[in-house]
């Protein structure tokens, strides 16, 4: 029994961080919160326990149960164990306050950082609540990025190298008759594609970073780029193997995947407007030696990857099988087109 309680305490301390908002010192049947920034009144009828005069609210227990259910994928614990967890945590809080650990520079800094994070999230959530993405916004984005009548996807291979001189040398080798796949297998920096002749499979132009997609669209079938194509990943030599019309998914099937993209756009525009109107003074010197830009990682939306996002809004990803995760070369989440030629689809999707 003791062992299980200790184990739960260790796991639960992280789980219930921030959930104890209902706990507060008891004073004549009420409990003002310890924080001066808020006041939560709790009486005995609203509590599950009282520890050295401090109430633990029923809502705190409910929050803990929800948190464990979400993080533990439906896992539950007996109520007495959860209450004991909250009691132990309250004892630790009281001990820390008695030792004035809340006044230590390290804790003060962490509390301020947590407060700033919560305020930032609250402001963004409030903005999206008062400025929601409408169905008309979603339909316009769909027509622009997904449902266009001229949608085309390409089948291509590439060779990725670090510098332009090496790329030009490989182009010269191709001009002399060298096989594209052989050079890709030998020289390309891409771990996956370099084992398969540089094959990228089928992809929509919007799935690639802009310089790459523009170069692919301009190439003729069976031709390779005569000049290196520079992206943030290095220098590419691109071979366009084929192209075909793309059948987009219906609006209703993808509009929920489009929503996070439009919300990010709204938020970005809002922050940019605030920045323009703000009086900002940079107080540290800005050097010319800036670190290399890092592409933002895809935001976890817990939704199927089934829609083309705007170029630059997600980390470039590899053309993938249906519902597969994007890889590093594509700039957006891929649409999996529907084609009558099933054999051709299967071959094209193979990586």
N, C-alpha and C positions, 0 to 999 in steps of 0.2 A: 504493500500500500504506500509506504513512504517513498519507495523508489519511483512509483508511477507519478506521485505528486511532484517530485523533483523534476522528473522528465517533462511533465506537462508545464511546469514553471519555466523551464529553459526554453521550450518551444513557444509557450504562450506569451512570454515577455515581449517578443517581437510582434506577435500577432495582435496583442491588445494595445500596442503603443498608440496613444491618442484616443483610446476608447473610453477612458475613465473620466469623461467630461462631466458625469453626474456626481462624482465624489466630492465632498466638501465638508468642512468642519461643522459639527452640529451645534446650534445655538438656539435654545428654547424651541426645539421642534423644527427649526429651519436650518438650512445649510448654505451659507454664502460661499461661492467658489473662491479658491485660493488666489486665482488670477484677478488682477484689478481691472482687466479688460472685459470681463464678462461676469454675469451673476446667474447662477442656476440654483433655484430654490428647490430643495428636496426635503420632504418630511418622512417620518417613519413608514407611512403607508406606501411610499414610493421606493422604499429601499429593500435590498435583499440581505444586507448585513450592516453592522456598524462596528468599526474598528477604532478603538481608543477615541470614541466620540465622533468619528467621521463616517458618514453614510456612504454606502456603495449602492448606486441607483439601479433600479430594475432595468432601465434602458442600457446601462453599462453591460449588464449580463446579456441582454438581447443583442447588443453590438458584438460581443465576443462570440456568441453562438453563430451569428451570421458570418463573421470573419473566418471562423474555423470551418464552417460549411463550404465557403467559397475556396479558401486556400487548400483545404483538405479534401476537395472534390466530394462533398457530401458526408464526410466523416463527422461523427458526433461523439460527445463525451457526456457522462452522467452529470446532471446539474450540480450535484454536491462537489464534484471535482472542479467544475468551472468556478463555482463560488469560492472554493478554497484557493484557486488560482488568483482570483481577484483580491481575496484577503491577504495572501502573501505579497502580492504586488503593492497593495496599500501599505503594508508594513514596511516594505522597502522604500516607498515614497516618503513615509513619515520619518524613517530613519535618516534618509538623505536630507530632508528639510531640517531635521534637528541638528545635523552636522553642518548645515548651511552650504551644502554642495551646490544648491541652486545659485549661489552667489559666486562660485568659482568662475574664473575667466573662460575656461574651456566650455563649461556647461552654458554659461550666458551666451557665448558665441553660437553654440549649436541650437539653443532655443530661438535665438534671433533668426538664424538661417531657416529653421523649420517654420517660423512665423512668416517670414518673407515668402517661402515657397507656397504656403497655404493661401496667403493673400493674392499671390500671382494667379494661382489656379482659380480662386474664387472670382477674381476680376474677369478672367477669360470666360468662365462658365456663365457669369452674369451677362456678359456681352452677347454670347451666343444665344442665351435665353431670350434676350430682348431684341436680337437681330437674327432670327432663325433662318436657316436655308429653306427656301420654298420649293414646291414642286416645279414651279416655272424655272427657277435657277437650275434645278437638277436636269430638267428637260433640255435647257439650252446647253448645258455642259455635255450632256449625252450626244446631242446633235453635232456639237463641235468636235468632241474627242473620240466618240465611239461609233455613232450611227451614221456617219457620213457615207454618201453613196459612192464616193471614190476611194474607199478604204482599200488599201493594198498591203499585202504582206510579202516578205522576201525570204529567200533561202540564200545564205551566204556563209563564207568562211573567212577567217582573218588570221593574220600573223601579227602579234603584238611584241614590240621590242622597246628598249629603253630610250634609245636616241635616234635622231633623224638620219645620221650618217649610216648606221647599220640598216635602217629601213630602206634607204636608197640603194645600198649594196645588194640587198635581197631583191629589190625590184629589177636591178640590172641582171641578176641571176635568172629571174623569171623571163626577162627579155631574151636571154640566151637559150631558153628552153627548159630550165629547171622546173620540176613539178611543184605546184603550190603546196600540196599536202606534205611532201617530203620536207620542204623548208619550214612549214608550220610545226611539224613534229620535232624538228631539230632545233629551231630557234625561238619559237613563240614562248612568251612568258606565262601564258595562260596554262595553268596546270591541267584543267580538264580538256580544253579544246586542243592543246598541243599533243594530246595522245590520240586525237581523232582527226588529224589533218587540218585542225583549225575550224572544224565544222561548228556553226552556230545554230543550225537547224532553221526552222521557220519562225519569223517574228514580224510584228508590225513596226513601221518606221518609228512610231512614237515610243516604242519600248527601249530604244537606244538613246544614248546621249546625242545631243543635236549634231555635232560635227560628223559623227559616225552615220547617223540616219540620213543626213543630207548627201553624204558621199555615196551611200548604197543606192539611194533613189536616182542619182545622176548616172550611175554606171549602166552599161548595157549588159544584157544576159551573156554570161561566159567571159566577161572582161574583168580585169583587176585594176585597182587604182594605180595610176602611173606616178602619183606623188603621195608621199606618206600623209596619213590623216592623223592629225594631232588631237588627242583628248587628254583629260586629266590622268589617264592611265598610262599614257605613253604614245608611241607612234604605231599606227595600224596600216597594214596592207590588206585591202579588202577585195575579195573575189565574189562577185554577184553571180550566183548559180541559176536562180530562177525567181519568178514572181507570180502571184496569182491574186485574184479578187478575194477580199475578206468578207465573210458573212458575220456581221456584228450580232451580239446577243440582244434580246429585246430589252426595252427600257426598264420594264418592271423587274427584270432579273438582276439588274445592275445598279439601280438607283441608290440602294442603301450603301453600296461600295463607293459611289460617287460623293456621298454626303461628307465624309471626313475630309476629302480633298477640298471641297468648297468651304468647309468650316475653317480649314487652315488658311485659305485665301482671305477669308473675311478677317480672321484674326491678324494676319500679316498686314493687311491694309490698315486696320485699326491702329496697330502699333506704329506703323510708318507715319500715319497722320499725327499721332501723339508725339512722335520723335521730331517731326517738323515744327510743331508748335512749342516744344519744350526749349528752355534755355539750358544748354548743356555746355560745360567747360571741361575739356580733357586736361587733367592735371599731371599726366606722366608723358615723357617723350615717346613719340612713335617712331620706331626705327624702320628702315627700309627692309631689313632682314626679317620678313614675315614667314611664319611656318606655312608649309604647303596646306592648301585648303583640303578639308576632309568632307566628303560627301555625307549628308545626313542619312542615318539608317532609316529603313522603313518603320513608320509608326505602327505598333502592334494594334491592329484594329479587331483582332479575333474574328475576321471575316474572310470568306474565300477570296483568293486573288483572281478576280474575274473581270477587272476593268482597267482600261488604259488610263493612267493618270497623266497630269501635265508633266512635260519634260522638266527635270530638275527638282521635282518634289519628292523623289524617293531615290534610294541608292540604286545605281544601275544594276540590272539583273540579267541573268542568262535566260534565253528562250527556254521555256520549261514545258513539261507535260501539264495537262489540265490539273489545276489546283496545286501545283508544285510551288515551292517558295522561290522568289526571284533571286538571281545570282548577281555578280558584281558588274556585268557589262551593260545591263539594261537600266534604263532610267525610270521606268514605270512598271506598274503591275500589268501583266499581259492579259489580253482577251484571248480566250481559246475559241477560235473560229470553228464553225461547223462546215464541213465539206462533204460532198457526195463521194469523193474518192477517198475511202477509208484507208486503203493500203498506203496511199501517198501521204496521208496525215500521219500515220504511224511511223513511217520512215522519216518524215520531216521532223517529228518531235523527238526523235532519238538523239541523245547527246553522247 
